[in-house]
Amino acid sequence: MTTAKGTQTKKERHWLKINRAPVLSLWAGVVAECLGFDRAEALTLGRAVAGLNAYSKGVSIGLFQPAPHEVKEKRRSLRKHEALSVDLLGRAVPVAQTDAGLRALSKDRPIKPDSVRRYLESKFGDALDDAREAMMCLAGSMTRAELAEHAYRLYEEFRPDVPSGAKGWGAAGPLDLDKIRHMAN
């Protein structure tokens, strides 16, 4: 696209093909940021929500066996951090206060924001900024209370369409950024 002065501008992306996990990671991170968490905290919370969602889905379609009660109890007793949680997109995300700030936990270890950034960059590629901007626009179109209440339902409306059940596990589908932008209006 060329402006009146003849300079090149970035062309706005309308859609991309991607699987659901990175989309949910990004969306949950955007929601967390709009709810008041800083960017690093939000990134880890977003990744944790997607991980919890993937585990739950994997159990429901028979790909994973739930951890036995004894393993869960042992993990709790081995925790080095005070047990806290943050409710985000219908999930109770385990978190810990670290020297660097609040961090979501995965297998009782703080998630590193830089690893989440790299993950999102690898999955979205050059569409990351467009996807994030569309999601920020949608999240910013409502109050914090509305966003907290409706965030997962909104994700269900725009998430990539993939086959149900095991066939859809890890499958990529179209993510319509124009639809996300339109939902903000």
Order of alpha helices (4+ residues) and beta strands (2+ residues): beta-alpha-alpha-alpha-beta-beta-beta-beta-alpha-alpha-alpha-beta-alpha
